[in-house]
Amino acid sequence: MTSLFIRITELLIFCLPFVTVLAVLGVVTALMVWLFRAHGRTPLLKVCIRAAGTVLVLPLTLALMFLLLMGACTSRPRIIVSPDFQHVARYEYQVGFLSRDTTFVFVRKKWSIRSEQVYEYIGPSDWKDTDVRWLDNHRLMIRYHPNQAGGHQECKTEGAGIDVLCVTAVY
């Protein structure tokens, strides 16, 4: 069972781009609220300030609702950070129709935008069927069940400058 700290870290990493957008919109909205309360010298300035504030409230509300929906989402990827915090492994499981589930593991360097796919499985599976964890700073272990249904399954031995250890689980 994962600790609360790890779960909060995974949620923050997953939601970080949207939290940033929300923070910027919040600052702009606070500025507009302050401008609402400021007394303009002309009626035209007051109308412009109120119109700009009204227009900015809609994106802030939509971003907040989207962030709340993301927080309630159960299919978000698991983020596993290496012990030296220099690499990030992202484990994604997507439920498909009629057992066409997909499981992916991507690896990237800490500040890199580009990630490399090191594991892919298309077929009936479960979120808990694949175990992904760091053995040390430069070795990632992926333990998976072999494909019995004839779907596509691939595990690479390296990616993003790290070694990947692919282990077949025994039933």
Rosetta silent file (secondary structure, phi, psi, omega in degrees, C-alpha in Angstrom):
SEQUENCE: MTSLFIRITELLIFCLPFVTVLAVLGVVTALMVWLFRAHGRTPLLKVCIRAAGTVLVLPLTLALMFLLLMGACTSRPRIIVSPDFQHVARYEYQVGFLSRDTTFVFVRKKWSIRSEQVYEYIGPSDWKDTDVRWLDNHRLMIRYHPNQAGGHQECKTEGAGIDVLCVTAVY
SCORE:     score description
SCORE:     0.000 S_00000001
   1 L     0.000  133.103 -177.608    0.000    0.000    0.000 S_00000001
   2 L   -81.225  151.327 -178.029    1.374    3.380   -0.977 S_00000001
   3 L   -77.717  164.045  179.763    1.784    6.101    1.570 S_00000001
   4 H   -63.687  -37.630  179.318   -0.268    9.281    1.638 S_00000001
   5 H   -60.985  -42.866 -179.760    2.826   11.350    0.773 S_00000001
   6 H   -67.181  -41.119  178.961    3.408    9.346   -2.434 S_00000001
   7 H   -64.309  -40.598  178.155   -0.247    9.637   -3.463 S_00000001
   8 H   -66.128  -39.927  178.250   -0.236   13.407   -2.918 S_00000001
   9 H   -63.175  -43.736  177.487    3.007   13.680   -4.909 S_00000001
  10 H   -60.324  -44.183 -179.950    1.508   11.678   -7.794 S_00000001
  11 H   -63.743  -42.253 -179.737   -1.594   13.882   -7.798 S_00000001
  12 H   -66.215  -41.211  179.118    0.475   17.088   -7.776 S_00000001
  13 H   -65.428  -39.683  179.927    2.725   15.933  -10.626 S_00000001
  14 H   -68.123  -37.611 -174.745   -0.309   14.900  -12.671 S_00000001
  15 H   -96.437    0.219 -173.175   -2.184   18.154  -12.003 S_00000001
  16 H   -55.758  -44.265  178.585    0.768   20.577  -12.055 S_00000001
  17 H   -61.799  -37.198 -178.032    0.058   22.156  -15.484 S_00000001
  18 H   -76.664  -31.297  175.309   -3.555   22.780  -14.558 S_00000001
  19 H   -65.765  -38.446  178.233   -2.656   24.122  -11.116 S_00000001
  20 H   -63.360  -46.876  177.674   -0.337   26.609  -12.829 S_00000001
  21 H   -60.565  -42.375  179.664   -3.097   27.764  -15.180 S_00000001
  22 H   -63.583  -40.114  179.169   -5.468   28.006  -12.235 S_00000001
  23 H   -64.924  -42.752  178.815   -2.971   30.082  -10.245 S_00000001
  24 H   -63.791  -45.336  177.925   -2.463   32.526  -13.127 S_00000001
  25 H   -63.630  -35.410  177.592   -6.199   32.864  -13.636 S_00000001
  26 H   -64.770  -41.749  178.154   -6.636   33.359   -9.888 S_00000001
  27 H   -64.687  -43.151  179.288   -4.093   36.187   -9.817 S_00000001
  28 H   -64.911  -39.872  178.486   -5.734   37.848  -12.814 S_00000001
  29 H   -66.623  -40.730  176.227   -9.159   37.471  -11.216 S_00000001
  30 H   -61.056  -39.021  176.526   -7.894   38.926   -7.928 S_00000001
  31 H   -63.457  -40.878  178.777   -6.530   41.859   -9.903 S_00000001
  32 H   -66.735  -38.588  176.911   -9.897   42.306  -11.582 S_00000001
  33 H   -62.882  -41.648  177.803  -11.711   42.190   -8.227 S_00000001
  34 H   -63.412  -39.711  178.267   -9.333   44.835   -6.933 S_00000001
  35 H   -69.168  -30.672  174.862  -10.015   46.907  -10.031 S_00000001
  36 H   -58.996  -41.360 -176.048  -13.772   46.450   -9.501 S_00000001
  37 H   -79.459  -21.160  179.325  -13.409   48.092   -6.125 S_00000001
  38 L   -70.549  144.935  179.566  -11.129   50.855   -7.404 S_00000001
  39 L   -92.149  114.033  177.564  -12.882   54.039   -8.312 S_00000001
  40 L   -77.202  157.296 -179.435  -12.203   54.968  -11.912 S_00000001
  41 L   -79.909  -26.785 -179.142  -12.066   58.547  -12.937 S_00000001
  42 L  -124.172  152.524  177.286  -14.378   58.068  -15.857 S_00000001
  43 H   -63.454  -32.091  178.996  -17.497   55.958  -16.306 S_00000001
  44 H   -64.354  -39.368  177.851  -15.966   54.408  -19.434 S_00000001
  45 H   -63.884  -41.418  177.902  -12.996   53.115  -17.392 S_00000001
  46 H   -61.434  -43.061 -179.803  -15.385   51.559  -14.857 S_00000001
  47 H   -64.779  -42.685  179.542  -17.326   49.792  -17.630 S_00000001
  48 H   -64.386  -41.941 -179.965  -14.116   48.444  -19.232 S_00000001
  49 H   -64.735  -44.336 -179.938  -12.797   47.167  -15.910 S_00000001
  50 H   -67.603  -36.761  177.799  -16.060   45.408  -15.079 S_00000001
  51 H   -66.108  -43.357  178.993  -16.312   43.865  -18.551 S_00000001
  52 H   -64.038  -41.404  178.001  -12.746   42.505  -18.348 S_00000001
  53 H   -63.551  -40.777  179.444  -13.413   41.063  -14.881 S_00000001
  54 H   -65.617  -40.504  179.865  -16.611   39.395  -16.045 S_00000001
  55 H   -66.118  -34.964 -176.904  -14.850   37.842  -19.057 S_00000001
  56 H   -80.022  -17.218  179.367  -12.048   36.441  -16.859 S_00000001
  57 H   -69.580  -35.218 -179.295  -14.370   34.772  -14.348 S_00000001
  58 H   -62.268  -50.507  177.722  -15.562   32.198  -16.927 S_00000001
  59 H   -62.594  -34.736  178.132  -12.096   30.676  -17.669 S_00000001
  60 H   -64.317  -42.990  179.360  -11.312   30.598  -13.952 S_00000001
  61 H   -65.177  -43.403  178.786  -14.537   28.732  -13.218 S_00000001
  62 H   -64.506  -41.877  179.277  -13.957   26.251  -16.064 S_00000001
  63 H   -64.575  -39.519  178.380  -10.345   25.609  -14.982 S_00000001
  64 H   -65.108  -42.776  178.437  -11.456   25.022  -11.394 S_00000001
  65 H   -65.142  -40.723  178.673  -14.157   22.569  -12.473 S_00000001
  66 H   -64.093  -39.903  178.221  -11.679   20.750  -14.744 S_00000001
  67 H   -65.110  -39.634  177.059   -9.164   20.490  -11.893 S_00000001
  68 H   -65.904  -38.997  176.895  -11.825   19.037   -9.580 S_00000001
  69 H   -65.771  -38.427  178.185  -12.788   16.474  -12.230 S_00000001
  70 H   -65.572  -37.113  178.759   -9.132   15.500  -12.658 S_00000001
  71 H   -65.686  -29.277 -179.998   -8.800   15.031   -8.907 S_00000001
  72 H   -87.604   -8.266 -177.240  -11.748   12.640   -8.935 S_00000001
  73 L   -70.393  133.489 -179.742  -10.409   10.671  -11.911 S_00000001
  74 L   -97.732   -7.259 -177.368   -9.326    7.130  -11.061 S_00000001
  75 L  -102.343   20.080  178.965   -7.473    6.400  -14.299 S_00000001
  76 L   -69.685  154.013 -177.341   -4.688    8.928  -13.853 S_00000001
  77 L   -71.580  154.638  172.741   -1.172    7.610  -14.377 S_00000001
  78 E   -90.083  132.337  179.090    1.037    6.515  -11.517 S_00000001
  79 E  -106.165  124.885  179.394    4.209    8.556  -11.288 S_00000001
  80 E  -121.736  117.414 -176.371    7.251    6.787   -9.855 S_00000001
  81 E   -96.856  140.236 -179.407   10.318    8.965   -9.232 S_00000001
  82 L   -66.165  159.607 -178.148   13.813    7.465   -9.087 S_00000001
  83 L   -59.653  -29.966  178.617   15.661    7.487   -5.730 S_00000001
  84 L   -94.128    6.693  177.251   17.978   10.306   -6.883 S_00000001
  85 L    61.386   24.890 -179.103   15.015   12.272   -8.322 S_00000001
  86 L  -101.422  -15.269  179.527   16.663   12.446  -11.776 S_00000001
  87 E  -132.738  152.341  179.538   14.256   10.165  -13.701 S_00000001
  88 E  -129.407  128.766  173.622   10.483    9.757  -13.747 S_00000001
  89 E  -107.017  132.121  179.869    8.566    6.631  -14.739 S_00000001
  90 E  -116.490  121.278 -177.584    4.904    7.070  -15.675 S_00000001
  91 E  -108.928  116.505 -177.888    2.683    3.980  -15.548 S_00000001
  92 E  -116.164  137.222  173.793   -0.620    4.338  -17.397 S_00000001
  93 E  -128.875  126.409  179.987   -3.520    1.919  -17.521 S_00000001
  94 E  -122.407  124.918  179.938   -6.500    2.639  -19.727 S_00000001
  95 L   -75.602  132.175  179.525   -9.651    0.557  -19.572 S_00000001
  96 L  -113.458  171.217  179.990  -10.878   -0.465  -22.998 S_00000001
  97 L   -82.332  134.523  178.939  -14.122   -1.827  -24.386 S_00000001
  98 L    56.562   50.112  176.921  -14.448   -5.650  -24.465 S_00000001
  99 L    62.784   28.867  175.172  -11.114   -6.288  -22.707 S_00000001
 100 L   -97.239   55.146 -179.504   -9.114   -4.055  -25.029 S_00000001
 101 L   -76.659  156.621  176.161   -7.225   -2.553  -22.122 S_00000001
 102 E  -131.058  141.727  177.015   -3.847   -0.910  -22.588 S_00000001
 103 E  -129.404  129.205  179.938   -0.932   -0.625  -20.193 S_00000001
 104 E  -131.134  149.480  169.620    2.057    1.640  -20.872 S_00000001
 105 E  -129.483  124.510  178.116    5.215    2.602  -18.990 S_00000001
 106 E  -115.723  146.809  178.308    7.089    5.731  -20.079 S_00000001
 107 E  -127.988  139.701  175.946   10.444    6.947  -18.752 S_00000001
 108 E  -147.187  161.653  173.372   11.922   10.444  -18.978 S_00000001
 109 E   -75.062  162.389 -170.947   14.632   12.528  -17.382 S_00000001
 110 L   -52.357  -52.405 -174.890   13.516   14.903  -14.635 S_00000001
 111 L  -102.627   11.883 -178.688   13.200   18.121  -16.670 S_00000001
 112 L   -84.452  144.549  176.101   12.715   16.544  -20.102 S_00000001
 113 L   -85.565  -35.316 -176.041    9.488   16.950  -22.015 S_00000001
 114 L   -83.966  127.909  177.177   10.107   13.922  -24.228 S_00000001
 115 L  -115.726  153.932  179.904    9.501   10.518  -22.685 S_00000001
 116 E  -110.600  135.784  178.330   10.358    7.102  -24.072 S_00000001
 117 E   -81.128  124.242 -179.923    7.968    4.175  -23.989 S_00000001
 118 E  -112.506  -13.471  178.550    9.631    1.138  -22.408 S_00000001
 119 E  -145.990  138.435  177.766    6.617   -1.147  -21.896 S_00000001
 120 E  -145.317  134.897  175.909    3.401   -1.668  -23.825 S_00000001
 121 E  -142.513  124.509  177.723    0.633   -4.215  -23.406 S_00000001
 122 E  -118.095  113.106 -178.839   -2.611   -4.274  -25.342 S_00000001
 123 L   156.957  179.182 -178.165   -5.077   -6.837  -24.082 S_00000001
 124 L   -64.660  123.647  179.937   -7.111   -7.841  -21.045 S_00000001
 125 L  -154.172 -171.702 -179.319   -5.246   -6.797  -17.909 S_00000001
 126 L  -142.164  154.981  179.511   -5.650   -5.045  -14.603 S_00000001
 127 L   -55.787  -35.270 -175.078   -4.049   -2.005  -12.948 S_00000001
 128 L   -89.618   -3.769 -178.115   -2.445   -4.287  -10.361 S_00000001
 129 L   -72.450  -24.224 -177.849   -1.110   -6.862  -12.856 S_00000001
 130 L  -111.788  129.130  179.419    2.015   -4.848  -13.657 S_00000001
 131 E  -108.380  122.170 -179.836    4.522   -3.898  -10.957 S_00000001
 132 E  -121.512  124.479  177.526    6.787   -0.931  -11.718 S_00000001
 133 E  -157.561  156.926  179.882    9.503    0.160   -9.288 S_00000001
 134 E   -86.261  131.372  174.545   13.002    1.558   -9.161 S_00000001
 135 E   -86.411  -39.355  173.344   15.782   -0.820   -8.101 S_00000001
 136 E  -156.442 -163.795 -173.632   18.351    1.989   -7.897 S_00000001
 137 L   -64.572  -27.021 -174.781   19.068    5.350   -9.554 S_00000001
 138 L  -127.202   17.750  178.096   19.524    3.937  -13.062 S_00000001
 139 E  -133.883  125.847  178.221   17.557    0.662  -13.082 S_00000001
 140 E  -113.842  132.740  177.690   13.792    0.291  -13.395 S_00000001
 141 E  -106.437  131.831  175.085   12.077   -3.062  -12.906 S_00000001
 142 E  -120.400  112.216  177.635    8.838   -3.920  -14.705 S_00000001
 143 E  -103.713  123.815 -176.062    7.229   -7.168  -13.536 S_00000001
 144 E  -140.045  159.657  176.515    4.365   -8.280  -15.756 S_00000001
 145 L   -87.045  137.898  179.847    2.301  -11.345  -16.530 S_00000001
 146 L   -65.753  148.676 -177.763    2.950  -12.902  -19.939 S_00000001
 147 L   -73.678  119.941  178.620    0.259  -12.372  -22.518 S_00000001
 148 L  -101.745  -15.225 -173.472   -1.963  -15.451  -22.815 S_00000001
 149 L   -93.943   -2.722  178.674   -4.667  -13.888  -25.008 S_00000001
 150 L    87.784   12.322  177.603   -2.503  -13.162  -28.074 S_00000001
 151 L   -81.168  172.289 -178.907   -2.421   -9.378  -27.685 S_00000001
 152 L   -77.225  131.361  178.753    0.593   -7.172  -28.329 S_00000001
 153 E  -144.595  128.106 -177.877    3.143   -7.039  -25.474 S_00000001
 154 E  -145.502  135.733  176.605    6.592   -5.442  -25.592 S_00000001
 155 E  -132.575  119.314 -179.938    9.185   -4.546  -22.952 S_00000001
 156 L   -87.386  158.373 -176.284   12.366   -2.683  -23.947 S_00000001
 157 L   -95.218   -6.912  175.741   15.629   -3.069  -22.040 S_00000001
 158 E  -157.074  160.342  178.305   16.579    0.619  -21.946 S_00000001
 159 E  -179.602  138.515  178.046   15.150    4.084  -22.338 S_00000001
 160 L    56.736   34.070  176.395   16.011    7.681  -21.379 S_00000001
 161 L    79.593   13.342  178.114   19.497    6.647  -20.276 S_00000001
 162 E  -124.135  159.339  175.630   18.401    3.979  -17.790 S_00000001
 163 E   -91.767  137.792  179.211   18.358    0.188  -17.840 S_00000001
 164 E  -113.544  125.210  178.671   14.971   -1.526  -17.709 S_00000001
 165 E  -100.070  112.967 -179.453   14.737   -4.980  -16.183 S_00000001
 166 E   -95.804  117.764 -176.607   11.775   -6.879  -17.663 S_00000001
 167 E  -120.134  128.155  176.184   10.647   -9.697  -15.362 S_00000001
 168 E   -85.951  124.887 -179.727    7.892  -12.168  -16.186 S_00000001
 169 L   -75.686  146.056  178.479    5.741  -12.876  -13.144 S_00000001
 170 L   -95.542  136.301  179.688    4.977  -16.481  -12.232 S_00000001
 171 L   -73.833    0.000    0.000    1.330  -17.391  -11.687 S_00000001
